[in-house]
Amino acid sequence: MTEERIALGTARGRWVLAATALGSGMAFLDGTVVNVALPAMGQDLGADMAGLQWIVNGYMLMLASLVLLSGSLGDRLGRRRMFLVGVIWFAVASLICAIAPSLEVMIAGRVLQGIGGALLTPGSLAILQTSFQHSDRGKAVGTWSGLTSVAAAVGPFVGGTLVDRGSWQLIFLLNIPLALATVLVTVRHVPETRDESATGKLDLNGAVLATLGLAGLTYGLISAGDHGFGDPMILTSLVIGVVAFVGFIEVERRSSHPMLPLNIFANRRFTGANLVTVVVYGALGTATFLVVVYLQTALHYSALEAGAALLPMTVLMLGLSGYAGGLSDRIGARIPMTVGPFLMAGGFLLMLRINLDSNYFTAVLPAVVVLGLGLVATVAPLTATVLSSVEDHHAGIASGVNNAVARSAQLMAVAAIPMAAGITGDSYRNPVAFHNGFGNALWISAVLAAAGGVIAWVTLGDRPVKPQLVHHHTHCAIESPPYAQSRD
């Protein structure tokens, strides 16, 4: 690895920060604008609910499967190189999505976008961690986190405006100039770093089995919504998914360089925090996916209005996450991570008050505020617990594992919950039918969130986290927990 270290206050330091924030911000922006555009995309591409699920999950599938492997690729082949590959890949995939003439091409483009996102997201933070001098790393990562949070926060406004005043294709074309700017700044100003001590084979078998397992279960669960579990193709897909996951666990157990080191789960607090992640982010991912579509198709909100409806949740996360992290340092994570998921469950239940003639300020806003407060209480302590539960030198692995767990949970929940709630076929275009299914989905999400509170209370002790390991970054963390970096 290069011995060069950059100071944050220098011109080059600012350029490096700009490059990583631009690349990651592009991915975060895309993640928020796509949900806003789903009804318009569904109408133009003739997509039923399964089609909308695949537009979301095609991206999430590859991101969840490859995000751990991509970090190892950057360590071996060069972090700047893999970041650049990810940015360019993401831009090309975005162009495919923008010109997609059919739903099938759109889903293929989203899958390719997921590969690009898996390459660039961990690479951006690895660049910051290895390029800046030790004393500036925490500030650099915190600044990066704040900048990418801004991208996520403005996403609904950007996406809604482009959809309402132009077309949904523009949300993907927007990535092209952002990617070009990222590449130009990166090539000129970002140093190359790699881990010269990284040895052993890449866990390609594990990556293939993880992808096959997630893909098999996702296809089976989404398709079962329309065809039931008696369809031989669906049963075969589900069996392949389960068998692939069993094979994945066995490969990781035997591998000398596993993508997912299973021994890390021997720590009860780490396992408990990840179980909370599974149920909480599964509930959150499904609810946010459905509520933006519901507001547009059932309540006739514009794309901009639907996107802005969830903004208070993001504002609360941006403004209060640091305080929540400080509180968990003082009193431990058990109480915040118990109260937070129950608040989230309360937010989901408050959404049951939303009906076809609801007013935003009396029905939608209170639910969004309570949900946002629940996220504030949950996310920062969760990230801190994940990092403090392992040895210092495993903090990067722990953070990556937790991020992959969150994305996998959202992937499975978006595949399964609409089917379980009865939102299938074209029912999302029928306001009455969608309203009934939406209520069922909210009940499921509320139960999952409340289960997270129970899990936190049972598995987490009152021991405060080790604050020297954790930077309480400002981040909306709506897609998944933010990657957190430990001090060397």
N, C-alpha and C positions, 0 to 999 in steps of 0.2 A: 504494500500500500504506500502511496506517495507520502513523503514526510511534510509536504507543504500544508500549512495551516493558515486559514484566512480569518481576519478580524471582521466582525459584523459591521463595524462602523466605517469600513473602507468602501470605496466605490465597487471593488470586485465583490465584496461581501454582499452588498445590496443587489448586485446583478445575480449572484448565485441564489439568493433568497427569492428574487423575482422569477427566475426560471422555474424553480421548484413550485412556487405558489401558482404560477400560470398553468403549469402542467396538471397539478393536482386540482386546482380550481376548475379547470376545464371538465375534469371527470365529475367533481361534485356538482357543478352547474348542470351538467347533462343529467345527473341522477334526479335532480329536482324538477327540471323542465319536462322530462318525459312523462311523468305522472300527470301533469297538468294537461298535456296534449293527448292523452289516451282516448277520450271520447271522439275527438276529431279524427285521430288516426283510425280508430275502429270504424267510423262511418265511411271514410274514404277507401279503406282496405277491406271492408266487409268482414270485420273481425267480430266474432262472438266473444263471450266472456273468456273462453279458453284461449282465444287469440290474444286478448289483452293480457292474460296471465303470462303467456309466452313472451310477449314483448318485454315485460318486466323481468321474467325469470331467465330468458335467454342470456341476458347480460349478467344476472346474479349467479347463474350456474357456473360460468367460467371464472368469474371473480372469486367465488367461494372455493372452487377446486384448485386454482392455480396460485392464489396469493402467497401461500407459504413457499411453494417451489420457486417463484420468481425472485424472492429474496436471496435464495441460494445461487440462482443464476447470476444475479448482480454481484454477489461476493466473488464469484469465480471469473466471470467474463468482463467485469467492469460495471460499476453502478451507473456512471454517466451513459455508457453504451446502451444498457438495458432500458434506462429511462428514455433515451431518444427513440429506441425501437418501439417502446410502448406508446409514446406520443404520436409518432408517425403512423403506427398501426391503428391507434384510436381514430386519427383523422381520416384515414382511408375507409375504415369501417363506418364512420359517421357519414361519409359521402355515399356509401352503399345504402345506408338507411334513408338518406335524403331523396335518393332517386328510385327507391324501391317501388316497383310496379305492382307488387302483390304482398300479401301477408307473409308468405313463405320467405321471400327475399328480405323483408324487414326483420324477421326473426333471425335469419342467417347473419344479417348485419349486426344485430344486437349481440349475438354470440361472439362475433369477431370483436365488437367493442369491449366485451367482457375480458377477452384475452389482453387487449391493449391496456385496459384499466388495471388488470392484475400485474402487468409489467411496470406501469408508471407510478402507481400509488405508493407501494413500499419503497421503490427506488428513490422517490423524492425525499423521503425522510432519511434514508440511508446516506444520501448525498450530504444533507445538512449535518448529520451526526459525524461524518468522516472528513468533511471539508473545513469546518470551522474549528478554531482553537477551543480548547476545553471550556474556558470561562464564558464563551459566547454561545455554546450549544443550546443551553436551556432557553435563552432569550430568542435565538434563531428559530427553534422549533415552536415556541409560543407565538412568535410573530407569524410564522407560516400557518399555524392553526387558526389564528385570527383572520388572516387573509382568505383562507379557504372557506372559513365560516361565512364571510361576507358573500362569497360566490354562491354558497348554498342558500343564503338568506335572500339574495336578489333573484335567484333562479325562478321562483314562481311569478315574479313581476315580468322578468324577461320572457319567460315561456308563455305566460298568458297574453302579453302584448303581441308577441310574434304570431301566436295562434289566432287571436282575435282580429288583428289588423293585416295579417299576411297569410301564412299557412304553416302547418306543423312541420313542413320540410325545412323551414328556416331554423328550427331549433337544432337541427343536425348540421346545417351549413355554417352555423355560428362557430362550430368547433374548428373549422378550417383555418381562419385567420388566427385564432388563439393558438392552434398547434404550430403554425408557421412562426409566430412570434416566439413561442417557447423554444423551438428548434434553433432559431437564430441566436437567441441569448445563450442557450446551453452550449452550443458549439464554440462560441466566442469566449465565454467567461467561466464555465464550470470545469473544474479539474476532474481528471479521471482518478478513481480510487478503486481498489479491489482488495480482497483479503488474501494475502499470499499464503496464509496458513490453512486456508480452506482446502481440505483433502477429501478423498473418498468419492464414490459415485453419487451422482444426483439421484434422488429418489423418484425416478421416472415411473417405476411400477406403481408406487403409491399414488402419484398424481393421476395416472390413467384409471386406476381402480376407484379413486375418489370421484373423478368426473363421471365414470360409468355408473357408480352407485347413486350419485345425486341426480344424474340424468334419468336413470331408470325409474326412480321413485317419483321424480317430478312429472315425467310423462304419464306414468300410471295414475297418479292422483288427479292431475288435470283432466285426463281423458275419462276417468271414472265419473266425472260430473255429468257428462253427456251420455255415456254408454253403460255405466254401471260396472261393478267389479266382476261380473260374469263373463265379460268379453275375454276370449283367450289371449288376445294381443296385450290387453291391459294386465292380466294376471302374469303373463310372461315378463312384461316390463318390470312389474313390481318384484318378481322373484329375482330377476337379474340385478335389480338395485340392491336387494337385501344380500344376495350372494357376493356381489362386488364389495359391499361394505364389510362383510365378514372377512373377505380376502384382504381388504385394505388394513384391517386391524392386525391380521396375521403378518402381513408384510411389514408393517410398522414395528411390530413386536420383535421381528427377527432382524431387521435392518440395523447395520452399524451406524448409518447416517440417515435416520428416519426424517421424513418431512414433518411428521407429528410425533414427537417423542412421548410415548405413552406414560413413562415414569413421572412425567411432570404432574400427572393427575393423582399421584399418590398423596399430594397435599390436599387435605380436606377443604381448606379455605379456597384454594384455587379451583377445585372441582365444584364447590358450592357456587362460587362466583360465575363459573361458566354455565352451570345449570340455570342460574337466574338469567343469564344472558339469553339462553335458548328460549325460555318461555316469554320473557319480557320483550325481546326484539322480534320474536315470532308474532306476538300480539300487535306490537307497534307497526311492523311492516305491513301486515294485512290491513289494519284499520286505516293507515294513511293512504294505502293503495286504493281502498274502496271509497273513502270519504270524499276524495277529490272527484272521483267519477260520479258518485251519488249527487254531490252538490250541482254538478253540471246537467246530468240527465234527469234527475228527479225534481230538483229545485230550480232548474233553469238558470243557474249562475253562468256568467261568462267564464272563459278559461282564466282570465286575470282575476276575477272575483274569487273563483274557487281556489286558485293558488294562494292568494292573499289571505284566505280564511284561516290558514294554519300558521300565518306569520307570528302571531303572539307566542306560540309555542317556541319558535326559534329565538325570538327576542328574549324570552325568559331564560333559555339555555345560555345565550350569549352573555346576559347580564349577571346571572346568579351562579353559574357553575363553579367559579372560583371560590365563592363563599361556601358552597356545598363541599368542595374538596377540603377547604380549611377546617370545616366542622368535623369531617370524617377523620382528619388528622388528630383532632383533640379527643373525640369521644368514641372513635372506632366506626367501622362501616356497618355494623349489625343493625343499629336503629335506623339510620338513613335508608339503607337498602331494604328494610322491612316496610317502612312508612312509604317510601317512594313508589314501589309497585302497587300498593293498595290505593295510593292517590291516582295512579294511572288507571287502575280498575274503576275508580270513581269517575274519572273523566270519560271512559268508554260508556259507562252506564248513563252518564248525563247526556251523551249523544243519542240515547234512546228517545230523548225528548224532541229530537229533530223530526219534524213531519213535513208533509208536502207543502204546507203553507207557513213554515216557521220563519220567524224573524232572526236575522243573524245575531243581533246583540242580546237577545233573550234566550236563544236556544243553542246556537253554535259556539259563540264566544265563551260562555262559562265553561263548557266542556273542554274547549281547547286550552283555556287557562289552567284548569285543574290537571289536565293531562301534562301540560308543560311543567307545572310544579312537581309532578311526580317524576318526570324525566330529570329535572334538576337534582332532586334528592337521590336519584338512582345512579346516574351515569358516572359522575366524577368519583364517588366512593367505589363503584364497581371497578373502574380502571385502576384506581389506587390499590384495591384489594388484589387484583390479578397480579400486579407488579410486585407488591410487597410479600406475596405468598411464595415466591421463588428466590433462589440465590441471585445476587446482582448480575452475574454473567449470563443468566437465563432470562433476563427481563425482556430482551428483544423477542425471543422465542415465545414467551408467555403472552406478550402483547399481540403478536401475529396470530397465535392460536386463538385468542379470544376474539379477534377481528374475524377470523375465518368461521368461528362458531356462530357469531352474530349473523353473518351473511348466509350461512347454511340454514340457520333457523328461519330467517326471513324467506328464503327460497322455498323451504318445505311448507311454511305456513301459508304463503301466497298460493301455493299449489293446492293445499288441502282445505283451508277454511272456507273459501267460497263454495266449494263442492258440498262441504258439510252444512253450510248455511242455506243451501238451495239456490245459490246464484249461479245458474248455468245457462248455456245457450245464449239466446238473445234477451234473456230476462232483464239484463241491466238497462235495456232500452225502454222497458215498460215501467213507468214510475211506481205503480202500485206493487207490482211483483218485486221490483228492486227494493222497495221500502221494506217489505216483509223479510226478504233475505238479508238486507243490511242490518236489521235489528238482531237477527240470529247471529250474524258475524260479530256484532258488538258484544253480545253475551259471551260468546266463545273467547273473544279477546279479553274481556274483563276477568273471566275465570283464569285464563293463562297468566295475566298480570298478577292477580291475587296469589296464584301459586308461587310466583317469584318471591313475593313477600314472605310466604311461609318457608320456602327453601332458604332464604337469607337468614331468617330467625333461627332455623334449626342448624344450619351448617357453619355460620360465621360466629366467631367469638367476639368479645368486646375489646380485644386487643387493638389499640390504635395502629394504623399503618405506619410504615417507615417513611417519613416525609422526605428523607434525603434521596429516596429513589424516584420520586414522582414530581413532575412539573404539572401543576393544575392548569392545563391549557384551556383557553376559551374555544369551545367547539360545539357546534349544534348537535353532532353525534346522532342524527336522526337515522341515517342509513345503518350505522354500526358504531361501536365504540371507537374513538380516535386511537390511532397508533400512538403509543406513549414511549418515550425514550428514557432510558435510565442513564444516570451518570456513570462514567467509566471508573 
